[in-house]
């Protein structure tokens, strides 16, 4: 392991953020192409579903209120009931369709960014055309890892729900203890959910840069994160805070107000650009955290092996040296 690779373990939160900015500024062209082709559509889908969901849900709530005030057995009641059922089906189908498209585009974006950064670090020739030709192959590995993460989240939520129901059943007659239990439950649940989320993001990088994917990538990610949990939590929390901030800004200035179409469109475009930037840097930082964790555990990143692994997606075999030319302590 060369000196620069060893020094990566000492990168803190600001060091990781600085490294991210250095990479983007040094490779502006390809990251601009990735942003225009993947990040902006991904951000647009996410923000658009907020607007559409609010519109559909508002209609649902309005018709529910009308239905409550309409006498049962009348033609008006049946008409409103049918309309309400149709809107609920539309809402469910819309959410299902959105989730599928968002997940696919998110995994494609992750594949593109992680592969690009790895090629930059290995000094491997990289072009936008090459990235887009590799993405579908990497995406399949990521999908397997995502499905395992989905199953883990599902099981975690089921177990949490059982604990919550049991706690309410046992402590329901003691209000003070019930409140304490609910507060502790929410605190522990959020910590556990955030931990699984961090493991998933790192596992996504593992799935692209190593032979492991699926459950093996999740286990590898869990092992790598040990010792660098504080830095990882801080970086992911900061990224999540920025994401949440842009989302709420969009909701307050575009979705929940009626200040005229021009002003709303202006704030909508601004939110779209900011969300794209946040998503891009989120993917870049999670990739850098992978290299930081590898360095911390003294896991030598085989220079030629990594380059060969990246080249294998294109059927290449070009042993290149691992270079961290953009790294600064």
HELIX and SHEET records of a PDB file:
HELIX    1   1 UNK A    3  UNK A    7  1                                   5    
HELIX    2   2 UNK A    8  UNK A   10  5                                   3    
HELIX    3   3 UNK A   13  UNK A   26  1                                  14    
HELIX    4   4 UNK A   28  UNK A   34  1                                   7    
HELIX    5   5 UNK A   35  UNK A   39  3                                   5    
HELIX    6   6 UNK A   40  UNK A   69  1                                  30    
HELIX    7   7 UNK A   75  UNK A  121  1                                  47    
HELIX    8   8 UNK A  128  UNK A  171  1                                  44    
HELIX    9   9 UNK A  175  UNK A  209  1                                  35    
HELIX   10  10 UNK A  215  UNK A  225  1                                  11    
HELIX   11  11 UNK A  229  UNK A  250  1                                  22    
HELIX   12  12 UNK A  251  UNK A  255  3                                   5    
HELIX   13  13 UNK A  261  UNK A  296  1                                  36    
HELIX   14  14 UNK A  303  UNK A  312  1                                  10    
END                                                                             
